[in-house]
């Protein structure tokens, strides 16, 4: 079944949410280059927090990332962290690019019908206040082949995080 690491990952979410909203959020963005640079610098800080709060405690300190590639779209999934649905057999998954235009489409999936790999937390706002209400995942396997390889969003209220290998 794997080891539940939900507590560590949700603790990380709360930490980066507070840090972003209290120190990095841009109240009235003009969408200048400096504001986007600030967002990208935050992504590097968030990766260091994820490393210290999640990876080290679960015995995965050997995982590394280039600091320039810790923000989407460069982000690669952490294959050993799986996301499943907590408390429900079926949930809505927002899937990117199904219409061929980069928009998100809601797809109802059963928890046993998909294999979801953790990417990061997601919020529609990139510069203003953030809640990180979604978990961004990569759909590794699915009963519906049309969604395999796409990115998806799982509401954080339904997310459960598991690693396959035991924590040391």
Backbone bond lengths (Angstrom), bond angles and torsions (degrees), N, CA, C in turn:
res aa  C-N    CA-C-N  psi(-1)  N-CA   C-N-CA  omega(-1)  CA-C   N-CA-C  phi
1 X - - - 1.457 - - 1.522 111.75 -
2 X 1.308 118.40 -35.42 1.449 120.06 179.64 1.518 112.06 104.34
3 X 1.314 114.44 174.29 1.455 121.72 -178.25 1.518 109.97 -103.33
4 X 1.310 116.39 130.22 1.462 122.60 179.50 1.528 109.03 -75.67
5 X 1.337 116.58 119.65 1.462 121.61 177.26 1.528 110.84 -117.58
6 X 1.321 116.00 22.91 1.469 121.11 -178.22 1.520 112.13 -60.08
7 X 1.313 117.49 -40.23 1.463 120.69 -178.26 1.527 110.83 -62.00
8 X 1.317 117.27 -44.66 1.467 120.31 179.92 1.536 110.84 -65.23
9 X 1.314 117.04 -44.60 1.463 119.89 -175.93 1.529 111.31 -71.74
10 X 1.320 117.54 -38.28 1.467 119.01 177.34 1.526 111.21 -70.15
11 X 1.334 117.85 -31.08 1.459 120.71 173.48 1.516 111.10 -64.17
12 X 1.327 116.04 -40.92 1.469 121.31 175.45 1.536 110.23 -61.23
13 X 1.330 116.63 -44.57 1.472 120.41 179.22 1.524 110.77 -56.59
14 X 1.312 116.47 -46.94 1.462 120.14 -178.99 1.523 111.26 -63.18
15 X 1.318 116.87 -39.84 1.460 121.64 179.36 1.528 111.55 -62.55
16 X 1.335 117.40 -49.85 1.472 118.99 -177.57 1.524 111.49 -71.93
17 X 1.318 116.92 -30.64 1.469 119.77 176.49 1.522 110.17 -62.41
18 X 1.329 116.75 -48.52 1.470 120.71 179.44 1.530 111.70 -64.91
19 X 1.329 116.27 -43.51 1.460 119.51 -179.82 1.536 110.64 -62.01
20 X 1.331 117.13 -46.79 1.462 119.93 179.45 1.526 110.51 -60.26
21 X 1.325 116.96 -52.30 1.464 120.71 -172.95 1.524 113.27 -67.21
22 X 1.332 117.75 -28.79 1.458 120.37 -178.22 1.521 114.44 -95.23
23 X 1.337 117.52 -18.90 1.465 118.56 -174.31 1.521 115.33 -129.94
24 X 1.320 118.40 -20.25 1.461 119.63 -172.94 1.525 114.58 -121.70
25 X 1.308 118.57 -22.37 1.466 121.06 -176.57 1.523 110.66 -59.52
26 X 1.312 115.55 143.27 1.460 122.67 178.52 1.538 106.56 -105.29
27 X 1.344 118.15 108.59 1.468 120.48 -173.42 1.532 114.61 -59.21
28 X 1.314 117.32 -40.54 1.471 121.37 -179.28 1.525 107.91 -134.40
29 X 1.332 116.78 80.06 1.465 119.17 -172.51 1.527 113.31 -66.56
30 X 1.322 114.21 142.76 1.461 120.74 172.30 1.527 109.32 -101.95
31 X 1.345 115.57 -3.14 1.465 123.69 -179.52 1.526 112.18 62.71
32 X 1.330 115.00 38.30 1.462 120.84 177.44 1.528 109.63 -78.03
33 X 1.322 115.00 165.23 1.470 120.35 178.08 1.530 110.68 -59.22
34 X 1.336 117.77 -37.67 1.455 120.83 -179.15 1.527 111.08 -62.95
35 X 1.322 117.51 -36.53 1.464 120.27 179.83 1.525 110.87 -69.36
36 X 1.329 117.22 -39.79 1.461 120.19 177.74 1.525 110.66 -68.69
37 X 1.340 117.12 -35.68 1.459 120.60 175.79 1.527 110.93 -63.17
38 X 1.314 116.22 -38.59 1.461 121.84 177.83 1.531 109.66 -61.51
39 X 1.315 116.95 -42.69 1.460 121.48 177.55 1.529 110.43 -61.73
40 X 1.318 116.97 -43.17 1.458 120.61 -179.50 1.527 112.29 -67.71
41 X 1.335 117.19 -37.38 1.470 120.04 175.62 1.528 110.14 -63.68
42 X 1.325 116.54 -38.84 1.459 120.40 178.14 1.527 110.36 -61.53
43 X 1.326 118.08 -38.69 1.466 121.27 179.39 1.525 110.44 -58.97
44 X 1.327 117.83 -37.67 1.468 121.00 177.60 1.525 111.04 -67.22
45 X 1.320 116.38 -40.65 1.470 120.86 177.85 1.532 109.73 -65.99
46 X 1.331 116.71 -42.75 1.464 120.86 179.46 1.527 110.64 -60.95
47 X 1.330 117.17 -38.60 1.471 119.45 178.45 1.530 110.58 -62.87
48 X 1.344 117.55 -42.44 1.459 120.12 178.40 1.526 111.32 -62.14
49 X 1.326 116.83 -38.63 1.466 120.65 177.00 1.529 110.61 -66.34
50 X 1.328 117.12 -41.81 1.467 120.70 178.66 1.530 109.55 -62.09
51 X 1.292 115.97 -42.88 1.457 120.96 179.03 1.538 110.12 -58.60
52 X 1.331 116.00 -49.87 1.457 120.30 -176.61 1.514 114.38 -73.82
53 X 1.316 117.83 -35.69 1.465 120.90 -175.49 1.524 113.85 -90.25
54 X 1.331 117.15 -24.07 1.464 119.52 -176.14 1.527 111.38 -117.52
55 X 1.316 117.55 -57.18 1.469 119.96 -171.47 1.526 113.85 -67.14
56 X 1.313 117.71 -45.60 1.467 119.29 -179.97 1.534 110.89 -62.94
57 X 1.339 119.64 -49.09 1.469 118.90 -179.98 1.536 114.38 -61.31
58 X 1.335 118.16 -26.41 1.467 118.97 179.95 1.532 112.12 -96.19
59 X 1.326 116.11 9.91 1.456 119.83 175.70 1.514 114.68 77.95
60 X 1.325 118.09 27.26 1.473 122.23 -179.42 1.521 111.72 -117.70
61 X 1.339 117.09 36.66 1.465 119.56 -177.59 1.520 113.72 -67.70
62 X 1.338 117.94 -11.68 1.465 120.48 178.45 1.532 112.22 -75.97
63 X 1.325 117.84 -13.07 1.476 121.48 179.22 1.524 108.14 -71.63
64 X 1.324 115.83 129.89 1.468 119.02 178.27 1.520 109.60 -136.16
65 X 1.307 114.30 158.59 1.467 121.41 176.86 1.513 109.09 -140.28
66 X 1.306 114.72 146.98 1.453 120.90 173.50 1.530 107.62 -67.50
67 X 1.336 118.51 127.67 1.469 120.44 -178.10 1.527 113.83 -56.57
68 X 1.324 117.56 -22.81 1.468 120.06 178.89 1.521 111.46 -82.24
69 X 1.322 117.11 -8.17 1.462 120.07 -175.26 1.522 112.24 -122.41
70 X 1.330 116.29 36.29 1.453 119.87 179.86 1.526 112.10 -102.46
71 X 1.310 117.37 -2.11 1.466 120.94 178.46 1.527 108.98 -109.90
72 X 1.314 114.87 150.45 1.446 119.62 176.13 1.527 107.66 -64.05
73 X 1.307 123.52 139.87 1.453 128.95 16.35 1.525 114.99 -95.01
74 X 1.334 117.27 6.17 1.465 120.22 -176.26 1.522 112.88 -81.50
75 X 1.312 115.53 -15.94 1.455 121.85 -174.53 1.518 112.09 -63.45
76 X 1.308 115.32 130.86 1.466 121.80 175.49 1.526 108.37 -104.92
77 X 1.320 116.91 148.20 1.469 118.62 -179.21 1.523 112.16 -67.14
78 X 1.320 114.82 150.35 1.458 121.06 172.51 1.523 105.76 -90.69
79 X 1.330 116.01 97.88 1.465 122.16 -169.83 1.518 114.70 -57.94
80 X 1.300 118.00 -23.11 1.459 120.40 -177.49 1.531 112.99 -86.10
81 X 1.347 118.19 -8.71 1.465 120.43 177.08 1.528 108.26 -104.33
82 X 1.311 115.24 112.13 1.466 121.69 179.77 1.524 109.25 -100.68
83 X 1.314 115.26 146.74 1.457 121.62 178.00 1.519 107.44 -114.83
84 X 1.315 115.77 129.76 1.462 120.42 176.26 1.525 108.16 -127.70
85 X 1.322 115.88 174.17 1.460 120.66 -179.99 1.522 109.07 -88.97
86 X 1.311 115.49 132.01 1.468 121.52 -179.21 1.522 109.45 -97.43
87 X 1.319 115.58 124.01 1.455 120.92 172.59 1.518 116.44 78.75
88 X 1.339 117.77 1.23 1.470 120.55 179.10 1.526 109.37 -138.83
89 X 1.326 115.27 150.52 1.463 119.72 176.62 1.514 112.00 -86.65
90 X 1.341 115.60 -24.68 1.459 121.38 -176.96 1.525 108.20 -139.05
91 X 1.320 116.75 142.10 1.465 120.44 -179.89 1.527 109.80 -148.59
92 X 1.322 114.76 165.41 1.456 121.24 175.60 1.527 108.60 -85.00
93 X 1.301 114.65 132.77 1.454 122.30 177.08 1.523 106.23 -120.96
94 X 1.326 117.03 123.89 1.461 120.07 174.40 1.522 106.89 -83.21
95 X 1.336 116.69 125.36 1.463 121.35 -175.38 1.527 108.70 -116.19
96 X 1.330 116.90 133.72 1.466 121.13 -178.37 1.520 111.67 -84.43
97 X 1.304 114.74 147.36 1.451 121.78 169.17 1.515 117.74 71.56
98 X 1.323 119.68 13.23 1.464 119.71 -179.87 1.523 112.10 -69.40
99 X 1.321 116.35 -31.17 1.462 119.94 179.70 1.528 111.10 -87.95
100 X 1.329 117.11 1.03 1.458 121.00 179.21 1.507 113.73 77.89
101 X 1.334 117.51 11.12 1.457 119.93 -176.22 1.528 113.02 -126.25
102 X 1.315 117.96 12.89 1.453 120.05 178.36 1.517 114.28 82.12
103 X 1.309 118.11 -1.75 1.459 120.36 178.45 1.524 110.39 -81.55
104 X 1.316 115.35 164.12 1.459 122.23 -179.25 1.520 109.26 -98.74
105 X 1.327 116.23 137.46 1.463 121.81 179.34 1.526 108.84 -123.50
106 X 1.316 116.25 135.02 1.449 121.46 179.38 1.527 110.67 -78.49
107 X 1.337 115.57 128.62 1.457 122.14 179.93 1.531 106.96 -130.15
108 X 1.317 117.01 129.72 1.457 121.38 176.96 1.522 108.66 -85.28
109 X 1.344 116.37 124.05 1.461 120.43 -178.23 1.524 110.08 -132.93
110 X 1.310 115.15 148.81 1.451 121.28 174.00 1.515 109.59 -85.71
111 X 1.309 116.33 149.35 1.469 119.52 -177.29 1.526 112.38 -61.81
112 X 1.328 116.96 -27.85 1.469 119.09 179.02 1.529 112.22 -88.37
113 X 1.340 117.25 -2.29 1.468 121.41 -178.19 1.516 114.24 -93.12
114 X 1.345 117.54 -8.27 1.466 120.18 -176.09 1.520 111.12 -138.18
115 X 1.325 115.00 153.58 1.452 122.96 171.75 1.524 105.42 -118.85
116 X 1.330 116.71 114.60 1.458 122.45 -175.03 1.523 109.96 -112.67
117 X 1.329 116.21 131.62 1.455 122.30 -179.26 1.529 109.16 -113.09
118 X 1.322 116.29 134.17 1.464 123.25 -175.62 1.531 112.28 -65.08
119 X 1.342 115.25 132.96 1.468 121.91 171.05 1.527 110.78 -110.22
120 X 1.341 115.91 -56.46 1.461 120.87 -175.68 1.524 108.28 -178.46
121 X 1.324 117.00 178.32 1.453 120.69 169.51 1.516 108.25 -87.67
122 X 1.327 115.77 156.01 1.465 120.99 -172.30 1.524 109.92 -136.35
123 X 1.319 115.17 144.74 1.458 121.74 171.87 1.518 107.62 -141.39
124 X 1.310 116.29 145.70 1.471 120.08 -179.73 1.525 110.88 -63.65
125 X 1.305 117.24 -33.32 1.463 121.02 178.29 1.522 108.85 -84.00
126 X 1.311 116.37 133.14 1.462 119.25 178.43 1.518 113.22 -106.25
127 X 1.330 116.64 -15.88 1.458 118.97 -178.17 1.527 113.19 -121.46
128 X 1.324 117.15 -32.54 1.460 120.50 -177.87 1.530 109.92 -85.54
129 X 1.301 116.50 -167.51 1.464 122.09 179.17 1.525 110.21 -54.63
130 X 1.341 115.72 142.07 1.462 121.27 -177.92 1.528 110.52 -127.55
131 X 1.336 114.85 146.72 1.452 120.27 174.85 1.531 111.19 -112.89
132 X 1.321 117.23 -16.05 1.461 122.60 -175.98 1.530 110.28 53.27
133 X 1.336 115.14 54.30 1.459 122.70 -175.99 1.530 112.76 -73.00
134 X 1.319 117.41 -13.59 1.460 120.36 -177.68 1.522 111.67 -123.53
135 X 1.321 114.35 153.83 1.452 122.19 170.78 1.523 105.98 -103.84
136 X 1.312 116.64 122.43 1.463 120.08 176.76 1.519 107.72 -84.70
137 X 1.327 116.14 127.95 1.464 122.19 -176.59 1.526 109.45 -128.14
138 X 1.317 115.95 161.34 1.457 122.47 169.03 1.522 106.07 -106.12
139 X 1.306 116.52 131.07 1.464 121.47 -179.10 1.526 107.20 -85.03
140 X 1.339 115.93 104.79 1.465 121.69 -175.36 1.516 112.20 -82.14
141 X 1.315 115.96 -39.10 1.464 122.12 179.19 1.520 107.74 -144.03
142 X 1.336 115.99 150.63 1.467 119.58 178.02 1.516 109.89 -161.57
143 X 1.325 115.31 150.96 1.463 121.05 174.63 1.527 109.40 -63.26
144 X 1.339 116.21 -31.50 1.464 122.31 177.42 1.533 107.94 -95.03
145 X 1.345 118.81 104.35 1.477 120.47 -175.69 1.528 113.51 -63.16
146 X 1.315 118.06 -18.94 1.465 122.16 -179.36 1.535 112.31 -63.84
147 X 1.344 117.63 -24.09 1.468 119.58 -176.28 1.538 113.33 -101.57
148 X 1.322 118.08 -5.79 1.470 121.15 -179.19 1.533 109.70 -64.66
149 X 1.331 115.64 133.30 1.458 121.13 179.81 1.514 113.93 87.51
150 X 1.306 117.30 -9.51 1.472 121.45 179.18 1.522 109.37 -85.26
151 X 1.322 114.88 164.50 1.452 120.56 172.21 1.516 108.84 -91.25
152 X 1.311 115.27 148.57 1.454 120.99 178.60 1.513 110.38 -134.53
153 X 1.330 114.64 163.78 1.458 121.45 176.02 1.520 108.72 -122.11
154 X 1.324 116.24 127.10 1.453 123.17 176.98 1.523 107.03 -111.36
155 X 1.325 117.37 129.60 1.458 120.54 175.90 1.521 108.53 -59.05
156 X 1.316 116.19 131.73 1.462 121.50 -174.99 1.534 111.69 -59.79
157 X 1.329 117.59 -27.04 1.465 120.45 179.23 1.525 112.51 -66.09
158 X 1.334 117.53 -20.32 1.461 121.62 -179.33 1.529 113.09 -108.92
159 X 1.328 117.15 4.80 1.468 120.17 -173.86 1.522 112.09 -88.81
160 X 1.296 114.13 138.58 1.468 123.76 177.24 1.526 105.50 -133.14
161 X 1.322 117.89 132.02 1.460 122.47 -173.43 1.521 110.35 -112.61
162 X 1.327 115.83 130.36 1.462 121.62 -175.61 1.520 109.13 -136.00
163 X 1.337 116.49 141.89 1.467 119.82 167.96 1.506 107.51 -112.15
164 X 1.325 115.86 146.04 1.456 121.32 -176.78 1.524 112.42 -72.52
165 X 1.316 116.52 -38.97 1.456 120.04 -177.06 1.522 109.60 -87.04
166 X 1.319 117.30 149.31 1.459 119.34 179.17 1.522 112.18 -67.79
167 X 1.316 116.12 148.32 1.459 121.34 175.39 1.518 108.15 -72.35
168 X 1.321 115.74 138.11 1.476 117.74 -178.79 1.498 110.82 -81.14
